[in-house]
Each structure stands twice: as structure tokens, then as C-alpha cells.
Amino acid sequence: MRSAWKWVCLAGLAAWPATAQQVPVIEKTLSNGLRLLMVVRHDEPTIAGGWVAHVGSANERPGITGIAHLFEHMMFKGTPTIGTRDAEKDRQIMAEQDRIREEMRVEEAKVRAAFRRGEIEDWQKPEHQTPRWRELNQRFQELIKQQRELLVKNEFDRIYTSQGGSGMNAFTAKDLTAYFITVPANKLELWMWMESERLYRPVFREFYAERDVVYEERRLRVESTPLGKFEEAFESMVWKAHPYHWPVIGWPSDVASISKAEADAFYATYYAPQNITAILVGDFDPQTAVSLAERYFGRIPRGPQTAPEVITLEPPQPAEQRMVAEADTNPRVDVVWQSVPFQHRDGYALQVLAQVLNGRTGRLYKRLVLERQLATSAYASQDSMKWAGLFGISAEVREPKTPSELEEGIYEVLEELKNKEVPAEELQKVKNNFAAAEYRKLSSNMAILFQLIWQDGMGDWREINEAGAKIQAVTAADVQRVARKYLTRENRTVALYHRKTTSKAADTPVAAR
Amino acid sequence: MKRLMPFLMLWMAVLMTMAAEAIPDRPEKLQFPPLQYEPPKAADYRVVLKGGTVAYLAPDRSLPLVNIVVLMRVGSYLEPAGKEGLAELTGYLLARGGAGQRSAEELEERLAFLAAQLNSGVGAVQGSVSLNLLSKDLEEGLGLLRDVLTQPRFQEDKLALRKQQLLQSMKERNDESASIESYQSGYLSYGEDFFLNRHTTVASLEAIRREDLQAFHRRWMHPTNFILAVSGDFDRAEMIQKLERLLASWPFAGEKAPQPPSEYRLAEPGIYITEKDVNQGRVQIILPGVRRGDPDLIASQVMNHILGGGGFTSRIMNRVRSDEGLAYSAGTRLSPGVYYRGLFQAGFQTKSRTVAYATSIVLEEMRRITREKVSEQELETAKRAFIDTFPRQFATKAQVVAALADEEMTGRYFTDPDWFEKFRERVAAVTAEDVQRVAERLLRPERAVILVVGHKPDILLGHPQHAVSLKDLSKGPMVDLPLRDPLTMKPLPLAAK
């Protein structure tokens, strides 16, 4: 027997344009626990399809940080039928690869040990690999060559591309991992086939090369950018106990050594259907979609266990924390305060507060950029994540003012808000912009898909329709109260950036031609 | 209740049959209903207003919003020498410096209260003023738009503020290796004197006065140089009347903007290295590309898709990223030039020690596609990608009018009016021979200009597992390309040898 059909329909489908602010989401739970959200729109002959796995870097542990993101990459590597000409031989080669890699890990541990003892200065330098590692690597490269004979490169992408799929991508956050694409309206079944297939029986081919790709992504985003490593360190300082402490992309040592076995275990726990929500937005018939979903996604067996929840609560911060950095950047100031997670009752007033501060008519711009000329730009935000949240203000110093002067200026703007309620008209301006955004957010299938991905990923897609009214209900007294409650000295972490005076690059001699 | 039962059971039986029906092992076995799609025709949207200005209108009552874009034939190519940055400043301050009876502060307050978005900007060869607002506020919004277009105040304090913001952003020109790559690529691709390389400097910024903005505005920002793209919640006939009023009796007569310059000079073949102490090198391989009217345009786009433009289905992504794990992003671009010949660019970022090896792979793939015919499957994938994603550029009404207005602005509406209509059949006609022919024509690795930004000592060291040396990858010289002073864009002295 299949489970009872539960239709949750917030607004009739036919009523779409008239009730534009309400997104008419249809929700259905499949027999294996996978949930399906659908929004029908006939604007263009396409469907934006995606799914969100309720797992992110917050579900990792030290030693395997970055694994949730590595997974996001591995999910494009195919299945027994997609990506290889000979599934059985492919499997055998991979088993042998994993075995050799386990031996290589032992050698890699020796390099880390040599590094700890100070015998080498850089554990990543290829010259420091042990002779045994090189020997093993040669055998490993042989196996790669053998496997390449059987590989159908990036076939998952090719199938979609040759059938009109576009914009296929995925992203990983601290709380969720999401996969999405747009397909022509007549290719709904293709989407069902492809997405259920890769969830049902993924094959993590080219695992080790992909680990290197992820490391290059880390170099690209974090290590070779002026602020990357500082922002990473800052965020770690903000979260001392909570797993938000480590970066989504993972610590260098971990990314370089995650094993296939660890990856398999992680998949079994977090990619079970009861931990996943599939979402369709666009031009399709919902009844057909439900039948197809039951047929395709329904074949995936429910996982044996429920994914464990994140238990750690960040202890209240006892004192202000501070980082003073010298970097290749214009001087700037970042301040964050511990605030509240998704759907916390104070979150709405904090969002309003952020918008009172933002924009060219916002408090930060008026006071700091125009009147006192301490900043060239300034921006505030309330970031409500699943388990905890932050309120932040970032601003660039207007030279020759200093980061410290700007920091003081920021606090003065906040004191004003704590001491005096926001006038009615100013509050109304902010609410008008939230109300107009309710329309603007419906501009495209993909825009709606992304909102559902985020909100379901945080724990409740209904927020897409419920947040608007909660924002409109915020009073000036609420804004004042949350400013006083959260934006305190002991609750904040501050980064001051000064421009690095001597650039190392200029001192490095350039070798003769 | 009872009468319903058989129906319910039948319904469930149907479902169970469906579920039980074997799922095919390959997606090629699935059958899909045909999809009909007809692209928008300019005639259905195009209106010539009384003064001769062309507007594209697409009513769409699904949301209570109106979107108006005034495209302007104006750009930094029209800046007088020594006043680099004038076009950008004028464009930005049009909407940000006050207008008509309103000071900048009053204008901002009113726009914010209406939750209206009124923005303006001028780029290299085109400018725009756009307004997005709730339809209930349309009348007032059009008034503000008219003020911004005809009577911008360019308030002195806002000009000073913007100059300061630009000055500070200039200081960051050498902070990111990506930003260094971008300006060095510009110099190598087009030569020092091409208008795209006339960067704003401290001196040019200081030389710009409020009167310069006023003069630039009055000379170019006139309905003769406008094309309008309007979509959203309105009645077509009423909107035409409103647009007539928006453009009626313009308070000044401007000049018709000339075509942007088209002559540029690509650097001599060779390897150009700029030192930047980061652990990942950025590489660009540059060759001349095509102009938009080129008869090989579509074949060259198909070729580029197979080589490196098609993301994960392309050869370069497969080899550099998937096979070797050498880069996160790797690919090629062949952006056709509208006013001047575009470029072919291959680019990727990889750790210093594998720069040479990854570059050699990309060059090898460039050679291979000129030597061997592409497979039928690759050709078919690339062609389907263009054909089946074609409707996406018209996903919203705002996109429809924007695409049509762009055709008008760039002149293809006159030279190739069937461009959209014929696009898919033209793609379908491309053969493997065509792909090889355009590859031979465009991809000449011996002429390539190779730019590398990164830590030179490590890059030259190479990798013990890959016996490739950077200097062997070009017959041309290896040149140290100095960083530029971020405030003057004059080359900085190279560090002592």
C-alpha cells in the first residue's frame, strides 16, 4: 500500500495571478519519506527542478570537514549505467584504487608527522612525498588510465545538455546542499529519471581527482584572494562551539585526505530520501509530476536511520572578541553579533532593523557616508541560519579616516536606534520595500525555486508565504528592543582591516628571463 | 462513499501499474512529447514614437509591477582624452545626483518610500536608465524618470563622494590576481590606445568637473540615441501615450552618437607573466575571434561549445578538471564583437606548480580540434544545447523586450531581421566539417598570446610528475609584464633582476 495522498494547497492553482503574493505550493510526501514541493507557472515552456538535501558542513566533524561540499561534486559523477561502458570492471578498478589510496594515506600521515616535527616546512610540496607514496601513486595512475578506457566523461552533464537542460549546478551551505537545473517543459520525466537515478545508485568515480578539484576551488576562493583566509579565520572565531566554526569548503588538511569509506558512510546517513525535498517550479501538470515522482524517486528505499541533529548550542559569548588584520585591501570594518536562527520570533524585527540601516536612505549611509564621511559604503544584514544566526555590519573606511574611527561611528548609529524609536514614516518606508519585494521575488521560476530550496533547507518552506505578514507586524518598539538585546558589546566580534603597507610581491625578485 | 470506491481502486491500480512498469536503464529510452516554440517577432512589440524613438512594449498583468528601460547609445568611447571616467560618473550621477525640483536626498527618499528602483549607468559602448516600480505609482515614477533624463542636477557633493568611492576602488586594482589578469588581458588583447584600455586614473578623475558631466549629458543623452524596452502591468495604448509624453519637447538638442572604434592591436605571440605572490596561477590564452556579422559566427559558437564553452560537456573541462583535477574552472570563450572583432579566450586557474602542465593540455586540445573532426555525438550535444535552450532568453516579458531592443540598438534588426526566427535552423545546419574549418581558421596556437598571473618562481619550477616547461609552450618570447600603478595605470618598475 502506498501512503495516503496528502495535498497541501495554500491557494488554488487557478488563482495564481490574483494571489500573487502567496506562492501556491503543493506539498506531497512520498512513501519513502521524500517530500515533493510543486509550484505551477506557465510563463515559459520550462521547468526549474531541484532538490535539497538537509545536510551541510554543520553536519561534519573535525577530520572530514569539507565532505558535504565534496559530495556536491561527486553527485555529478554518474551511476552504474551513466558514466561508464562497463560497470562491473569499473567497480573492480575503483575498489583497487581505494585500496591503494588507503596505503597512500598511511604515507601521507608520515608527511604530516614530518611536518609536525619540523623536518619539512610545507606538507603539500610534491617533493616531500615519500618514495613509497610515489611508487603507490604510479600504480594508482595506471589504474586511472585503465578506468579512463571505460569512462564516458561527464555523461550526466552531456545527457542533460543534449536534451536542452541548462544552468545545471549545485551549492553547499552550512545547513544544506542543493542541486538544480532548468529543463524544457516536455522533459519532466527526464528530470525524474536523472535525479532519482543519481540518488538511487550514485557511483563516486574519479573521487581523488575531484578532491584535487575541490582543493583548487579552495585556492581560488580562499587562499589566493586578499580576504579569503582572514574571513575564514574570523568566522571560526565567531563560532567557538557550534559546527559553524569550520568553513564549508573544509580545512586544507581535511580536504586533502577525506577517504572514500568516510564518503560512503556520510552518504548513507544524509542522502536518505527522508532527508531530501524535491522541488519543481514551472510549466507541468502536478498530478503527472506526483505519479512520476512516486515511480522514480519512490524506488529509493527509506534510510535505516534518521539523520542526527546538531545538538551543540553556542554558549553565550562572555566578552567582545577582536581581530586586527593587515591585508591587501582597502581598510574596512566587519562587526557581527550573535543573534537568532531561522524563524526565531525576533528574526523579523532584526531583518527590519537591518533595512533601517541599509540603502542610500538608510541610517548607515546617511550618518557614516554622507554626514560624517567615515565610510565609502556600509551594509547590515541579519543572517538566520538553521541552528543559529548572526547580525552583521560591514563598511569600507573613507580614507584617510581609520578603521577604529569607523567602528566607533557604527556604534554611535546603533546607540541612536537603541535610545530612540524609529519614526513611523521611516519604518513604513522599510515595510513598503519588503512588500514590493514580495512581488519582485516571483519574477522567475528559478527565483522561486531558490527561495523554496533555502527555506525548506532551513526547516520550513512555508516561510515563503508567512514571513511577509510577520515583517509587516514589526513595530518601532520591537526594533528598539532587538537592537538593545542583541547588539551589545560582549555579544560582538570585530574585524578591523588595515592595508598591508609593504607588499610581499614587490620584494620578490623576478627571475631573469 | 461506496460509489466512489471502484473509482478510487481503479485509480490506485493505475498508479501501481505505473510504479511497477520497469524504469528504463537508459534515459535515451524515454519518450517525450514534442515541444513547440516560436520566438517573439519584433513587429508584435515594436512601436516608433512620434519623435522617431523606437520602443518595445510587452504588457504582462501577472504582477503589479512595471519595468522601463531606456537604453542609450553612449559610452566611455565618447570621453574626451584626459577625462577618463566621465561617462561612468555621468551615468551613475544621472539618477543619484538629484533631478528637477528635487535634491539628491529628496529624490532618494521619495524613491525609497515608493519602493521604486531607479538606476542609471554608462558602460563602454552603451548606457541605460531603468525604473522598476509598483504600477500604482507609474505616473509619479515617469515624472521622476523624465526629470532624471532631462534635468539631472549632478549635485557637487554627490560628485565628490562618487569620485572618492572610485578613487578607493582604484586602489584595489592590484589586490586580487583576478583583477590584475583582467586589466593585463585588456592591454594584451587590444593595445594600449584602444578605448577599452583608457582607464580612470587619479589625474583624469581630478580633471572632471560638474560642467563636464552636464556637457556630456546634453550632448548624448537625447531621444535620438534612445531605445525603450517596457514590460509589466499596463495597457499598451495608454503606455504609448505615456512614453510620448516622457520624450516630448526635449529641452536640448543632442548629437547622434557615432559608432564605437573598431581598430585594435593584439600583442605579439608570446608568454607574458605578471608576478603576484599567490599559490594559484591564473592563465589566459588569447587569439582574435569573430565579429557578429561573420558568416562563420554560428559554426564558431558550436566549435567553441565543444572545445571549452560547453561547461562539463566540453573537452577542456573534461581534461583539465575531471581527468586531472588541475582546476576548478577551465574553459573557453568566443564572444562575438558587435562593433569590433571579439576575442577567443581560454582560461583557467591552477596551483603554481601545474600552470605549465595545464596550459600544455589546453593548447593540445586547441590543436586537436583543428586536426580531427569532432564526433557526431559531440556535435549533436552542442547543437541541441543551442537549439533547446534557445527559448530561455525569452523567459520573461522583460527579457523579450530587452532582447528585441538589443537587436535594434546593435543594428542586427536591420541587417539580419530573421536572426531569432532562423537561429535554430542555422545551428542545425552546422556540420563536423564546418567545425573543423572554423577551428583551423581561429585556433592558431602559434599566434597565441599567453598571459600568466601568479608566483613566477613556483610556476617556472613546474611539477616533478609532469615534464613540461612553460617557455616551451610558445615560440614567442617570455616577457615579464609589469604590474600597473593602480592610481596612474603606468607600468611599475620590475623588481631587480
Boltz contact constraints between the chains, C-beta under 6 A:
constraints:
  - contact:
      token1: [A, 17]
      token2: [B, 62]
      max_distance: 6.0
  - contact:
      token1: [A, 20]
      token2: [B, 63]
      max_distance: 6.0
  - contact:
      token1: [A, 44]
      token2: [B, 395]
      max_distance: 6.0
  - contact:
      token1: [A, 45]
      token2: [B, 37]
      max_distance: 6.0
  - contact:
      token1: [A, 81]
      token2: [B, 25]
      max_distance: 6.0
  - contact:
      token1: [A, 81]
      token2: [B, 26]
      max_distance: 6.0
  - contact:
      token1: [A, 126]
      token2: [B, 464]
      max_distance: 6.0
  - contact:
      token1: [A, 153]
      token2: [B, 318]
      max_distance: 6.0
  - contact:
      token1: [A, 154]
      token2: [B, 312]
      max_distance: 6.0
  - contact:
      token1: [A, 154]
      token2: [B, 318]
      max_distance: 6.0
  - contact:
      token1: [A, 157]
      token2: [B, 312]
      max_distance: 6.0
  - contact:
      token1: [A, 157]
      token2: [B, 313]
      max_distance: 6.0
  - contact:
      token1: [A, 158]
      token2: [B, 313]
      max_distance: 6.0
  - contact:
      token1: [A, 158]
      token2: [B, 381]
      max_distance: 6.0
  - contact:
      token1: [A, 159]
      token2: [B, 27]
      max_distance: 6.0
  - contact:
      token1: [A, 161]
      token2: [B, 313]
      max_distance: 6.0
  - contact:
      token1: [A, 161]
      token2: [B, 381]
      max_distance: 6.0
  - contact:
      token1: [A, 161]
      token2: [B, 385]
      max_distance: 6.0
  - contact:
      token1: [A, 162]
      token2: [B, 381]
      max_distance: 6.0
  - contact:
      token1: [A, 162]
      token2: [B, 384]
      max_distance: 6.0
  - contact:
      token1: [A, 164]
      token2: [B, 388]
      max_distance: 6.0
  - contact:
      token1: [A, 164]
      token2: [B, 389]
      max_distance: 6.0
  - contact:
      token1: [A, 166]
      token2: [B, 389]
      max_distance: 6.0
  - contact:
      token1: [A, 166]
      token2: [B, 392]
      max_distance: 6.0
  - contact:
      token1: [A, 184]
      token2: [B, 35]
      max_distance: 6.0
  - contact:
      token1: [A, 184]
      token2: [B, 388]
      max_distance: 6.0
  - contact:
      token1: [A, 186]
      token2: [B, 32]
      max_distance: 6.0
  - contact:
      token1: [A, 186]
      token2: [B, 33]
      max_distance: 6.0
  - contact:
      token1: [A, 186]
      token2: [B, 35]
      max_distance: 6.0
  - contact:
      token1: [A, 187]
      token2: [B, 32]
      max_distance: 6.0
  - contact:
      token1: [A, 189]
      token2: [B, 30]
      max_distance: 6.0
  - contact:
      token1: [A, 190]
      token2: [B, 27]
      max_distance: 6.0
  - contact:
      token1: [A, 193]
      token2: [B, 27]
      max_distance: 6.0
  - contact:
      token1: [A, 209]
      token2: [B, 325]
      max_distance: 6.0
  - contact:
      token1: [A, 212]
      token2: [B, 325]
      max_distance: 6.0
  - contact:
      token1: [A, 213]
      token2: [B, 321]
      max_distance: 6.0
  - contact:
      token1: [A, 213]
      token2: [B, 325]
      max_distance: 6.0
  - contact:
      token1: [A, 213]
      token2: [B, 328]
      max_distance: 6.0
  - contact:
      token1: [A, 216]
      token2: [B, 327]
      max_distance: 6.0
  - contact:
      token1: [A, 216]
      token2: [B, 328]
      max_distance: 6.0
  - contact:
      token1: [A, 217]
      token2: [B, 328]
      max_distance: 6.0
  - contact:
      token1: [A, 219]
      token2: [B, 279]
      max_distance: 6.0
  - contact:
      token1: [A, 219]
      token2: [B, 280]
      max_distance: 6.0
  - contact:
      token1: [A, 220]
      token2: [B, 328]
      max_distance: 6.0
  - contact:
      token1: [A, 220]
      token2: [B, 349]
      max_distance: 6.0
  - contact:
      token1: [A, 223]
      token2: [B, 279]
      max_distance: 6.0
  - contact:
      token1: [A, 224]
      token2: [B, 177]
      max_distance: 6.0
  - contact:
      token1: [A, 224]
      token2: [B, 278]
      max_distance: 6.0
  - contact:
      token1: [A, 224]
      token2: [B, 279]
      max_distance: 6.0
  - contact:
      token1: [A, 224]
      token2: [B, 280]
      max_distance: 6.0
  - contact:
      token1: [A, 226]
      token2: [B, 175]
      max_distance: 6.0
  - contact:
      token1: [A, 226]
      token2: [B, 176]
      max_distance: 6.0
  - contact:
      token1: [A, 291]
      token2: [B, 18]
      max_distance: 6.0
  - contact:
      token1: [A, 295]
      token2: [B, 18]
      max_distance: 6.0
  - contact:
      token1: [A, 295]
      token2: [B, 19]
      max_distance: 6.0
  - contact:
      token1: [A, 328]
      token2: [B, 175]
      max_distance: 6.0
  - contact:
      token1: [A, 329]
      token2: [B, 175]
      max_distance: 6.0
  - contact:
      token1: [A, 330]
      token2: [B, 168]
      max_distance: 6.0
  - contact:
      token1: [A, 330]
      token2: [B, 171]
      max_distance: 6.0
  - contact:
      token1: [A, 330]
      token2: [B, 172]
      max_distance: 6.0
  - contact:
      token1: [A, 360]
      token2: [B, 108]
      max_distance: 6.0
  - contact:
      token1: [A, 361]
      token2: [B, 108]
      max_distance: 6.0
  - contact:
      token1: [A, 361]
      token2: [B, 109]
      max_distance: 6.0
  - contact:
      token1: [A, 361]
      token2: [B, 112]
      max_distance: 6.0
  - contact:
      token1: [A, 376]
      token2: [B, 165]
      max_distance: 6.0
  - contact:
      token1: [A, 376]
      token2: [B, 168]
      max_distance: 6.0
  - contact:
      token1: [A, 429]
      token2: [B, 112]
      max_distance: 6.0
  - contact:
      token1: [A, 429]
      token2: [B, 113]
      max_distance: 6.0
  - contact:
      token1: [A, 432]
      token2: [B, 115]
      max_distance: 6.0
  - contact:
      token1: [A, 433]
      token2: [B, 115]
      max_distance: 6.0
  - contact:
      token1: [A, 436]
      token2: [B, 115]
      max_distance: 6.0
  - contact:
      token1: [A, 436]
      token2: [B, 134]
      max_distance: 6.0
  - contact:
      token1: [A, 439]
      token2: [B, 63]
      max_distance: 6.0
  - contact:
      token1: [A, 439]
      token2: [B, 65]
      max_distance: 6.0
  - contact:
      token1: [A, 504]
      token2: [B, 277]
      max_distance: 6.0
  - contact:
      token1: [A, 505]
      token2: [B, 275]
      max_distance: 6.0
  - contact:
      token1: [A, 505]
      token2: [B, 276]
      max_distance: 6.0
  - contact:
      token1: [A, 505]
      token2: [B, 277]
      max_distance: 6.0
  - contact:
      token1: [A, 508]
      token2: [B, 277]
      max_distance: 6.0
  - contact:
      token1: [A, 509]
      token2: [B, 495]
      max_distance: 6.0
  - contact:
      token1: [A, 510]
      token2: [B, 275]
      max_distance: 6.0
  - contact:
      token1: [A, 510]
      token2: [B, 480]
      max_distance: 6.0
  - contact:
      token1: [A, 510]
      token2: [B, 494]
      max_distance: 6.0
  - contact:
      token1: [A, 510]
      token2: [B, 495]
      max_distance: 6.0
  - contact:
      token1: [A, 512]
      token2: [B, 497]
      max_distance: 6.0
  - contact:
      token1: [A, 513]
      token2: [B, 478]
      max_distance: 6.0
